[in-house]
């Protein structure tokens, strides 16, 4: 029977390994300028700038209260 370091210390297998693996993951794919422009056009087709004008925030928004709560 093989005992791994995780079993010897009582930790869950892979509890921290995932974070280490994420740090070592391959860098994100670089998109070409044309690909980035195409993605931007697709995004504008889904949510055109004119649609942003119709946004109405909820009445319970209190940015100052939010910051004060975070400061405590």
C-alpha positions in Angstrom: 0.0 0.0 0.0 1.3 3.4 -0.9 0.8 6.3 1.5 0.8 9.7 0.0 1.8 12.9 1.9 -1.9 14.0 2.0 -2.9 10.8 3.8 0.0 11.0 6.2 -0.9 14.5 7.3 -4.7 13.9 7.3 -5.3 16.6 4.7 -7.9 16.1 2.0 -6.3 14.9 -1.2 -5.8 17.8 -3.6 -6.9 20.4 -1.0 -4.1 22.8 -2.0 -2.9 21.1 -5.1 -5.5 22.7 -7.2 -4.2 26.2 -6.3 -0.7 25.1 -7.2 -1.8 23.6 -10.5 -3.7 26.8 -11.4 -0.5 28.8 -10.8 1.4 26.5 -13.1 -1.3 26.3 -15.8 -0.4 27.3 -19.3 -0.7 31.0 -20.1 -4.0 32.1 -21.7 -4.1 32.0 -25.4 -3.3 35.3 -27.0 -5.9 36.4 -29.5 -5.0 38.3 -32.6 -6.1 41.9 -33.1 -8.7 40.7 -35.6 -10.0 38.1 -33.2 -10.3 40.7 -30.4 -12.1 43.1 -32.8 -14.5 40.3 -33.8 -15.3 39.5 -30.2 -16.0 43.2 -29.5 -18.4 43.3 -32.4 -20.2 40.2 -31.2 -20.5 41.7 -27.7 -21.9 44.9 -29.1 -24.5 42.9 -31.1 -25.6 41.2 -27.8 -25.6 44.4 -25.7 -25.5 47.6 -27.8 -24.5 50.8 -26.1 -28.1 52.2 -26.5 -29.4 49.4 -24.2 -27.2 50.7 -21.4 -29.3 53.8 -21.2 -32.3 51.8 -20.0 -30.5 50.6 -16.9 -32.4 51.6 -13.7 -30.6 50.7 -10.5 -32.5 49.2 -7.6 -33.7 51.5 -4.8 -31.6 49.6 -2.2 -28.3 50.8 -3.6 -26.3 52.7 -1.0 -22.6 53.0 -2.1 -21.6 55.1 1.0 -23.2 52.6 3.4 -21.5 49.7 1.6 -18.1 51.3 2.0 -18.8 52.2 5.6 -19.8 48.6 6.3 -16.6 47.3 4.7 -14.5 49.7 6.7 -15.8 48.2 10.0 
